[in-house]
Each structure stands twice: as structure tokens, then as C-alpha cells.
Amino acid sequence: MSKYFIFVDAGDDAACYPVDRLVSMTCTSNATLELSFERGLKGLGGEHDVVTLTITADKEKNVMKTISQAAAGRGNYILIADDVTSDYIDSEITACAITYVTGGIEQVKHFGLSGLDNGLTNYFSWCSTNSNQTDIFNHRGIQPRAGKIIGATLTTDGAISGGGTGCAITFTGSSTTGATTHTDGAVGGKVWTGAATGPITSLIDYTWAANDVIIATVVPTTGTAVRAVASLIIQWSN
């Protein structure tokens, strides 16, 4: 059974986190220790729920050791701090405060891709139903908010990966991630050697900031006039 940390900072404000979602413990200022927890809803990079513990000055190392030992010890439910009952796992803790990160909006975005020809670059269109073999300005993805790809698949009606190097799917323009290329067959066997559906694994966790212009392309290594649909699950920040 999983282990959980429990925090209570008011009568109707409490949180229970799996121990393995603890990302870090950081002393950000005197008498303050911040515990960052990965969110279950896959928050964007850097977005975590934070529990701030008020502690005795210069005792952060002691408190970190106590919490770490509790995580490694017995028991499935570990009460770290309860401001209602003044019950704390370490006597150097005097209070806690929980800061929640609200969940982002998740969207499924479909990209129709047509005219996929061997060796020719095909550009995703963020505002049209079909792709283009030229980089058209008003088809680029000018992102209104920060976002992250949390799922990506490609379905084709024919082969776009040849016998040598597989097709390449590239995203560029992110000020946070830069450029990412998924080359079919670079890890494991090729997927799109015929009509097929498969994950675009290299795009998972690709992020961008608001106002980034994201340009996405696919370059087949075989095929003529192949059609495809790329499906992305995007989480947008609030």
C-alpha cells in the first residue's frame, strides 16, 4: 500500500499527498521550509502544490531528516502537521500553510495532414483542417497561454517511414523546450511502415510559454500523397 503525508492548516483545509510525489524540501527563508508536491493532474513544468512549514530558526536540517525518516519508516499515513490540534511530527514545526495550484485546461487538438510525400516537409496547420508543404504565416501556432503536450498519437493511411531512417516529426519555437524531434524507429521498431496508429513519444512534456510561435513539421522517408491525423492532448495553464 502507498504511503501518504497528511497536512491540516485549518478546519476545512487539509491535504493528503502520496509520499512519492514529494519533489523537494527547500529552506527559502529563515524559519521556513517549503515542501513541493507533484500534482496528480499533471501540472505544467514548475507548477506544484506547496506546503509551507513554519519551523524554529536554523532547524531546517533536523526537520528534513525527520520527514525523510518518516517516509522510509513504517505506517501508511504520516501526519506531518495539524494546525487545528497542534500536532506536529517534529517539535521544531509550529505551523503549516497549503498552497494549491489550480488545474489547467486540457484540450484535444487534431491536425489533418495530407499530401505526405517522401522527402518533402509538411507543416502542421494550427487553424486549418489540412497541412501545407510551405510555412504559411497565418497557419502557425501563436500560443495564447503556456501549454504542455501530455499525449500525442499519429494515425496514417499508408507508409511514411522507409526502410532506412523513419519519418521525422519536429516541433520548434518553444522558449522553454526549444526544438524536439521524434524520429520513427529511433527507439524500438518503426511504427508507420504502413497504415498504422502509434504514439509520438518524444513530444510528451514538450512545453511552451505564452506568445511562443510553435511550428510543427513532418518529413516522410517514403510514400506519396499519404494522409494522416495527429492528435495532441494539450494542457493549457490558467
Sequence and secondary structure as in RCSB ss.txt:
>XXXX:A:sequence
MSKYFIFVDAGDDAACYPVDRLVSMTCTSNATLELSFERGLKGLGGEHDVVTLTITADKEKNVMKTISQAAAGRG
NYILIADDVTSDYIDSEITACAITYVTGGIEQVKHFGLSGLDNGLTNYFSWCSTNSNQTDIFNHRGIQPRAGKII
GATLTTDGAISGGGTGCAITFTGSSTTGATTHTDGAVGGKVWTGAATGPITSLIDYTWAANDVIIATVVPTTGTA
VRAVASLIIQWSN
>XXXX:A:secstr
   EEEEEEETTEEEEEEGGGEEEEEEEETTEEEEEE  TT   TT  EEEEEEE TT HHHHHHHHHHHHHSS 
SEEEEEETTTTEESSTTEEEEEEE     EEEEEEEEEEEE TT  EE  SSSSS BSS  GGGSEE SS EEEE
EEEEEESS    SSS  EEEEEEETTTEEEEEETTSSSS S SSSEEEE GGGTT EE TT EEEEEEE SS SS
EEEEEEEEEEE  
